[in-house]
């Protein structure tokens, strides 16, 4: 998941960005409203964390500009103002949620997870592809009964493949959603991480669950049931099918 963090307080921005990256998010950070709008025009973000009191266009104006541009990216507004009128103004500007400062980082993470579940269930509690199962809350993975040790970036890449199982994903899309703006498109970093995942998934024998489509990209698919779509399990234990 790639996030845009808009926060002019450098201390808060460093703290939040560091915490989010440790939770497997790719984060781009800007400090003013004009840069925020520009970044949303050139990048496809999964979520935006937007402070209200920022230089240039304030958070309310940024939110309106993003919505006027037709983007429905979930927006979580951060502010030191906790008055009802301010919360109403933020929501009426197009924000999806509102968190007042100071806040517990755990609550920020919980609100992000909730927002990411809303559109097309982007981040369901559990994703399964064949015998591979991912728990998106604890960010853990297992294949059959075997737990798979993963770094934050390895998990982020594997989850993106799992959420798009059965679909070929190219390098540019992977870079857009799993890495931030510092990613070097000429590096072989994606190939390195794909090879690491294959080793950890235990792909040595038989047809791999994570396959390369030469000239196109990569696809994670259930080889035991060709064409079978991955499933996401909701908290009640029932399963839904996802494309």
C-alpha positions in Angstrom: 0.0 0.0 0.0 1.3 3.4 -1.0 0.4 6.4 1.2 0.8 10.2 0.9 1.6 11.9 4.2 0.9 15.6 4.3 2.4 17.1 7.5 4.4 20.3 7.9 5.7 19.5 11.4 8.9 17.7 10.5 9.2 15.9 13.8 5.6 14.4 13.5 6.2 13.6 9.9 9.4 11.7 10.6 7.7 9.8 13.4 4.6 8.9 11.5 6.5 8.0 8.2 8.9 5.8 10.1 6.1 4.0 11.9 4.1 3.5 8.7 7.1 2.1 6.8 7.7 -0.4 9.7 4.1 -1.5 9.1 4.9 -2.3 5.4 3.4 0.9 3.9 5.3 2.8 1.2 5.2 6.5 2.2 5.7 9.7 0.3 5.8 12.8 2.5 5.2 16.5 1.7 4.9 19.6 3.8 2.4 21.9 2.1 -0.9 21.8 0.3 0.3 22.7 -3.2 2.8 19.8 -3.2 0.1 17.5 -1.9 -2.2 18.3 -4.8 0.6 17.9 -7.3 1.6 14.5 -5.9 -2.0 13.2 -6.2 -2.0 14.3 -9.8 1.1 12.3 -10.7 0.8 9.3 -8.4 -1.9 6.8 -7.6 -2.1 6.5 -3.8 -4.1 4.0 -1.8 -4.7 6.4 1.0 -3.8 10.0 2.1 -3.0 11.2 5.6 -3.7 14.9 5.5 -3.0 17.5 8.2 -5.3 20.5 8.2 -3.0 23.3 9.2 -0.3 23.3 6.5 1.3 26.1 4.4 -0.2 27.1 1.1 -3.6 25.5 0.6 -4.9 24.2 3.9 -6.1 20.6 4.4 -9.7 21.5 3.6 -8.8 23.1 0.3 -6.5 20.2 -0.6 -9.3 17.7 0.1 -11.7 19.7 -2.0 -9.2 19.9 -4.9 -8.5 16.2 -4.8 -12.2 15.4 -4.9 -12.8 18.0 -7.6 -10.2 16.1 -9.7 -12.3 13.0 -9.5 -10.1 11.0 -7.2 -11.9 8.8 -4.5 -8.7 8.0 -2.6 -9.5 7.5 1.1 -8.4 10.6 3.1 -7.7 10.7 6.8 -7.5 14.2 8.2 -5.2 15.1 11.1 -5.7 18.2 13.1 -5.1 19.8 16.5 -8.6 21.3 16.3 -11.2 19.0 18.0 -14.3 21.2 17.7 -17.4 19.8 16.1 -17.5 22.5 13.5 -14.0 21.6 12.3 -14.8 17.9 12.1 -17.9 18.7 10.1 -16.0 21.0 7.8 -13.3 18.3 7.2 -15.9 15.6 6.4 -17.9 18.0 4.2 -14.7 18.8 2.3 -14.5 15.2 1.2 -12.5 13.5 4.0 -13.4 10.0 5.0 -12.2 10.1 8.6 -10.8 12.6 11.2 -8.2 12.1 13.9 -7.3 14.8 16.4 -3.8 15.5 17.7 -2.2 14.2 19.8 -3.1 10.7 18.9 -2.0 7.1 19.6 -0.1 5.6 16.7 -2.0 2.4 17.2 -5.3 4.3 16.6 -3.9 5.8 13.5 -3.1 2.3 12.2 -6.5 1.0 13.1 -8.2 3.9 11.3 -6.0 3.3 8.2 -7.0 -0.4 8.2 -10.6 0.5 8.4 -10.4 3.0 5.6 -8.6 0.6 3.4 -11.3 -2.0 3.9 -14.0 0.2 2.5 -13.4 0.6 -1.2 -13.7 -2.8 -2.9 -12.4 -4.5 0.4 -8.8 -3.6 -0.5 -7.5 -5.0 2.7 -9.6 -7.9 4.0 -8.7 -9.5 7.3 -7.4 -12.7 5.6 -6.5 -13.5 2.1 -5.9 -17.0 0.8 -4.5 -18.2 -2.5 -4.3 -22.0 -2.6 -2.5 -23.1 0.5 -1.0 -19.6 1.1 -2.8 -17.6 3.8 -2.1 -13.9 4.8 -3.3 -12.3 8.0 -3.4 -8.6 7.1 -3.9 -7.4 10.7 -0.8 -9.1 12.1 1.0 -9.0 8.7 1.9 -12.6 8.8 1.9 -15.4 6.2 1.9 -19.1 6.2 1.8 -21.8 3.6 -0.1 -24.9 4.9 1.0 -25.2 8.5 4.4 -23.5 7.9 4.9 -19.9 9.0 6.8 -17.8 6.5 9.2 -15.2 8.1 9.0 -12.0 6.1 10.5 -8.5 6.3 8.1 -5.5 6.1 8.8 -5.0 2.4 8.6 -8.7 1.5 5.2 -8.8 3.2 4.0 -5.7 1.4 4.9 -7.2 -1.9 3.4 -10.6 -1.2 0.1 -9.0 0.0 -0.1 -6.9 -3.2 0.3 -10.1 -5.2 -2.3 -11.9 -3.1 -4.8 -9.1 -3.4 -4.5 -9.3 -7.1 -4.1 -13.1 -7.4 -4.7 -14.5 -10.9 -3.8 -11.2 -12.6 -0.5 -10.4 -14.2 1.2 -7.4 -12.5 3.9 -5.4 -14.2 6.9 -3.8 -12.7 5.5 -0.2 -13.0 2.4 -1.2 -11.1 4.4 -2.9 -8.4 6.7 0.2 -8.0 3.6 2.4 -7.9 1.9 0.6 -5.0 4.7 -1.1 -3.0 7.6 1.4 -3.2 7.6 5.2 -2.7 8.9 8.0 -5.0 12.6 7.2 -4.2 12.4 3.9 -6.1 14.8 3.7 -9.0 13.0 2.2 -12.0 16.3 1.1 -13.5 17.2 -1.0 -10.5 16.6 -4.8 -10.2 15.1 -4.4 -6.7 11.8 -5.9 -7.6 13.4 -9.0 -9.1 15.5 -9.3 -6.0 12.4 -9.3 -3.7 10.5 -11.6 -6.0 13.3 -14.1 -5.8 13.4 -13.8 -2.0 9.7 -14.5 -1.8 10.0 -17.5 -4.0 12.7 -19.0 -1.7 10.6 -18.3 1.4 7.5 -19.7 -0.2 9.3 -22.9 -0.9 9.1 -22.8 -4.7 12.0 -25.2 -5.3 9.9 -28.2 -6.4 6.9 -28.3 -8.7 5.2 -25.4 -10.5 5.6 -22.2 -8.4 2.6 -20.3 -7.0 4.5 -17.1 -7.9 5.2 -17.1 -11.6 7.0 -14.9 -14.0 5.2 -14.0 -17.3 8.1 -13.0 -19.5 7.7 -9.5 -20.9 4.6 -8.9 -18.8 5.3 -9.2 -15.1 4.4 -11.6 -12.3 1.3 -13.5 -11.2 0.4 -15.2 -7.9 -2.1 -18.1 -8.6 -3.5 -21.2 -7.1 -2.0 -24.0 -9.2 -4.1 -26.7 -7.6 -7.3 -25.1 -8.9 -6.6 -23.1 -12.1 -8.8 -20.1 -12.4 -9.8 -20.2 -8.8 -10.1 -16.7 -7.2 -8.6 -15.9 -3.9 -10.9 -15.6 -0.9 -11.1 -13.2 1.9 -12.4 -14.2 5.3 -14.4 -11.7 7.3 -14.4 -11.6 11.1 -17.4 -13.8 11.5 -15.6 -16.7 9.7 -17.6 -16.7 6.5 -15.8 -16.4 3.2 -16.3 -14.1 0.3 -14.8 -14.5 -3.2 -12.7 -11.7 -4.6 -11.4 -11.2 -8.2 
